[in-house]
């Protein structure tokens, strides 16, 4: 697992999430830690590196 930082598209706060590199393609909804708005997260990983987020 590794930590990934990104900015909330609603409140612009920097938030973090833990990413499991054993799952190469992920799509889900997670609430912002600050403003609680839903964020659709879609990412792809190759060789333990994020190639799209």
MIDOSE-1310 file (N, C-alpha, C; in nm, 2 decimals, decimal comma, always signed):
residues 53
xxxx	+0,08/-0,12/+0,00/+0,00/+0,00/+0,00/+0,09/+0,12/+0,00; +0,04/+0,23/-0,07/+0,11/+0,35/-0,06/+0,01/+0,47/-0,06; +0,06/+0,58/-0,02/-0,03/+0,70/+0,00/-0,02/+0,79/-0,12; -0,14/+0,83/-0,17/-0,15/+0,93/-0,28/-0,22/+1,05/-0,24
xxxx	-0,17/+1,17/-0,27/-0,23/+1,30/-0,23/-0,29/+1,36/-0,36; -0,41/+1,42/-0,34/-0,47/+1,49/-0,45/-0,56/+1,60/-0,39; -0,61/+1,68/-0,48/-0,69/+1,80/-0,44/-0,84/+1,77/-0,46; -0,92/+1,80/-0,36/-1,07/+1,78/-0,38/-1,12/+1,88/-0,48
xxxx	-1,20/+1,83/-0,58/-1,25/+1,92/-0,68/-1,36/+2,02/-0,63; -1,41/+2,00/-0,51/-1,51/+2,09/-0,46/-1,45/+2,19/-0,37; -1,38/+2,15/-0,26/-1,33/+2,25/-0,17/-1,18/+2,28/-0,18; -1,11/+2,21/-0,27/-0,97/+2,23/-0,31/-0,87/+2,19/-0,20
xxxx	-0,92/+2,12/-0,09/-0,84/+2,08/+0,01/-0,75/+1,96/-0,04; -0,63/+1,95/+0,01/-0,54/+1,84/-0,02/-0,59/+1,72/+0,07; -0,62/+1,61/+0,00/-0,66/+1,49/+0,08/-0,57/+1,38/+0,03; -0,58/+1,27/+0,11/-0,50/+1,15/+0,08/-0,58/+1,03/+0,08
xxxx	-0,53/+0,93/+0,01/-0,59/+0,80/+0,01/-0,48/+0,69/+0,00; -0,51/+0,57/+0,06/-0,42/+0,46/+0,05/-0,46/+0,38/-0,07; -0,36/+0,34/-0,15/-0,38/+0,27/-0,28/-0,31/+0,13/-0,26; -0,38/+0,03/-0,30/-0,33/-0,10/-0,30/-0,28/-0,13/-0,44
xxxx	-0,15/-0,14/-0,46/-0,09/-0,16/-0,59/-0,12/-0,30/-0,65; -0,18/-0,39/-0,58/-0,21/-0,52/-0,63/-0,34/-0,52/-0,72; -0,41/-0,41/-0,71/-0,53/-0,39/-0,79/-0,50/-0,28/-0,89; -0,48/-0,33/-1,02/-0,43/-0,24/-1,12/-0,53/-0,14/-1,18
xxxx	-0,66/-0,17/-1,17/-0,76/-0,08/-1,22/-0,87/-0,06/-1,11; -0,90/+0,06/-1,08/-1,00/+0,09/-0,97/-1,09/+0,20/-1,01; -1,22/+0,19/-0,97/-1,32/+0,29/-0,99/-1,42/+0,28/-0,88; -1,43/+0,39/-0,80/-1,52/+0,39/-0,69/-1,55/+0,54/-0,65
xxxx	-1,64/+0,56/-0,55/-1,67/+0,69/-0,50/-1,63/+0,69/-0,36; -1,56/+0,80/-0,33/-1,51/+0,83/-0,19/-1,55/+0,97/-0,15; -1,59/+0,99/-0,03/-1,63/+1,12/+0,02/-1,50/+1,20/+0,06; -1,50/+1,33/+0,03/-1,39/+1,41/+0,07/-1,38/+1,42/+0,23
xxxx	-1,26/+1,41/+0,28/-1,24/+1,41/+0,42/-1,28/+1,54/+0,49; -1,28/+1,65/+0,41/-1,30/+1,79/+0,46/-1,45/+1,83/+0,44; -1,49/+1,83/+0,31/-1,63/+1,88/+0,28/-1,74/+1,77/+0,27; -1,70/+1,65/+0,27/-1,79/+1,53/+0,26/-1,86/+1,52/+0,12
xxxx	-1,82/+1,59/+0,02/-1,88/+1,57/-0,11/-1,82/+1,45/-0,17; -1,91/+1,38/-0,25/-1,86/+1,25/-0,32/-1,76/+1,28/-0,43; -1,66/+1,21/-0,44/-1,56/+1,22/-0,54/-1,55/+1,08/-0,62; -1,57/+1,08/-0,75/-1,55/+0,96/-0,82/-1,41/+0,95/-0,86
xxxx	-1,35/+0,84/-0,81/-1,21/+0,81/-0,82/-1,19/+0,70/-0,92; -1,11/+0,72/-1,03/-1,08/+0,62/-1,13/-0,93/+0,63/-1,15; -0,86/+0,51/-1,14/-0,72/+0,51/-1,16/-0,67/+0,38/-1,22; -0,56/+0,39/-1,28/-0,49/+0,27/-1,33/-0,35/+0,27/-1,29
xxxx	-0,30/+0,15/-1,26/-0,16/+0,14/-1,22/-0,09/+0,04/-1,31; +0,04/+0,06/-1,33/+0,13/-0,03/-1,40/+0,26/-0,03/-1,33; +0,31/-0,15/-1,30/+0,43/-0,17/-1,23/+0,44/-0,08/-1,10; +0,33/-0,08/-1,02/+0,32/-0,01/-0,89/+0,33/+0,14/-0,91
xxxx	+0,30/+0,19/-1,03/+0,30/+0,34/-1,05/+0,16/+0,38/-1,10; +0,11/+0,49/-1,06/-0,01/+0,54/-1,11/+0,01/+0,60/-1,25; -0,06/+0,55/-1,35/-0,05/+0,59/-1,49/-0,17/+0,69/-1,53; -0,28/+0,67/-1,45/-0,39/+0,77/-1,47/-0,47/+0,78/-1,34
x	-0,51/+0,90/-1,32/-0,59/+0,93/-1,19/-0,69/+1,04/-1,22
